């Protein structure tokens, strides 16, 4: 990498592009091959039982870093699963509360209708009693009214 004047930006860095699908070396004979195989197969390796080609200090450190990333990822997904569960439970409780409120509103309407029906029945009974009272008064005076 060079700047506008052509000077190197760093003596020990660079940008590398790898096509890991095309890498198929089975024999590890240099560090480049070791790293390429690690990049390709690192996710499938067992950190407690590493193959011989991984028995260098750098590879053990790389595997340790990979495990830390994997652990963080697992923790992240566990956290997300917990958050999803809590959201679902919240939704269920919210819907349950809404259903309970609707049921209470329906019961309140039913009580109001029942009270109104009872009031109408009481008025009807009072009107019937009044009619009977008037009939008896008319009967006492021997007045006949066709009903």
C-alpha positions in Angstrom: 0.0 0.0 0.0 1.4 3.4 -1.0 0.3 7.0 -0.4 -0.1 9.7 -3.0 3.7 10.3 -3.2 4.5 6.6 -3.7 5.8 5.9 -0.2 4.9 2.7 1.5 2.3 3.1 4.3 3.6 0.1 6.2 6.4 -2.4 5.8 4.6 -5.3 7.4 1.0 -5.1 6.3 -1.1 -5.6 3.3 -4.4 -6.6 1.9 -4.8 -10.2 0.8 -7.8 -11.8 -0.9 -8.2 -15.5 -0.6 -10.6 -17.9 -2.4 -10.9 -20.5 0.3 -13.1 -22.7 -1.8 -10.2 -23.3 -4.2 -7.8 -24.2 -1.4 -7.4 -27.9 -1.0 -3.9 -28.5 0.4 -3.7 -31.5 2.7 0.0 -31.2 3.6 0.9 -28.2 5.7 4.5 -27.3 4.6 4.6 -23.6 5.4 2.9 -20.9 7.5 0.8 -19.6 4.6 -0.7 -23.0 4.0 -1.3 -23.4 7.8 -3.2 -20.1 8.0 -5.2 -20.8 4.8 -6.3 -24.2 6.2 -7.1 -22.5 9.6 -9.3 -19.9 7.8 -11.0 -22.6 5.9 -11.5 -25.3 8.6 -11.1 -23.3 11.8 -14.8 -23.2 12.6 -15.0 -27.1 12.5 -11.9 -27.7 14.7 -12.2 -29.0 18.3 -10.2 -26.6 20.5 -9.6 -29.4 23.0 -8.2 -31.8 20.4 -6.3 -29.9 17.8 -4.7 -31.6 14.8 -0.9 -31.7 14.5 -0.7 -28.9 12.0 -2.3 -26.6 14.6 0.4 -27.3 17.3 2.2 -23.9 17.1 1.9 -21.0 19.5 0.3 -18.7 16.9 -2.3 -21.3 15.9 -3.2 -22.0 19.5 -3.6 -18.2 20.1 -5.7 -17.9 16.9 -7.9 -20.8 18.0 -8.3 -19.2 21.5 -9.4 -16.0 19.8 -11.8 -17.9 17.5 -13.3 -19.6 20.6 -13.8 -16.2 22.3 -15.6 -14.9 19.3 -17.7 -18.1 19.2 -18.6 -17.8 22.9 -19.6 -14.1 22.4 -21.7 -15.1 19.5 -23.4 -17.9 21.5 -24.0 -15.5 24.3 -25.4 -13.0 21.9 -27.8 -15.5 20.4 -28.8 -16.7 23.9 -29.5 -13.1 24.9 -31.5 -12.6 21.7 -33.5 -15.8 22.3 -34.3 -14.6 25.8 -35.4 -11.2 24.5 -37.6 -12.9 21.9 -39.1 -15.1 24.6 -39.8 -12.1 26.8 -41.4 -10.2 23.9 -43.6 -13.2 23.1 -44.6 -13.5 26.8 -45.4 -9.8 26.9 -47.5 -10.1 23.8 -49.4 -13.1 25.3 -50.0 -11.2 28.5 -51.1 -8.1 26.7 -53.6 -10.1 24.5 -54.8 -11.9 27.6 -55.4 -8.6 29.4 -57.3 -7.2 26.4 -59.5 -10.3 26.2 -60.2 -10.0 30.0 -61.1 -6.3 29.5 -63.4 -7.2 26.6 -65.0 -9.9 28.7 -65.5 -7.5 31.7 -67.0 -4.9 29.3 -69.4 -7.6 28.0 -70.3 -8.6 31.5 -70.9 -5.0 32.4 -73.2 -4.6 29.4 -75.0 -7.8 30.4 -75.5 -6.5 33.9 -76.8 -3.2 32.6 -79.3 -5.0 30.3 -80.3 -7.3 33.2 -80.8 -4.3 35.5 -82.9 -2.5 32.8 -85.0 -5.7 32.3 -85.5 -5.9 36.0 -86.5 -2.2 36.1 -89.0 -2.8 33.2 -90.4 -5.8 35.0 -90.8 -3.8 38.2 -92.6 -1.0 36.3 -94.8 -3.6 34.7 -95.6 -5.1 38.0 -96.3 -1.7 39.5 -98.5 -0.9 36.5 -100.4 -4.2 36.9 -100.9 -3.5 40.6 -102.1 0.0 39.8 -104.6 -1.4 37.3 -105.8 -4.0 39.8 -106.2 -1.2 42.4 -108.2 0.9 39.9 -110.3 -2.1 39.0 -111.1 -2.7 42.6 -112.1 0.9 43.2 -114.3 0.8 40.2 -115.9 -2.4 41.4 -116.6 -0.8 44.8 -118.5 2.0 43.0 -120.2 -0.5 40.8 -118.9 1.0 37.7 -118.3 -1.3 34.8 -115.7 -0.4 32.3 -115.0 -2.8 29.4 -111.5 -3.8 29.2 
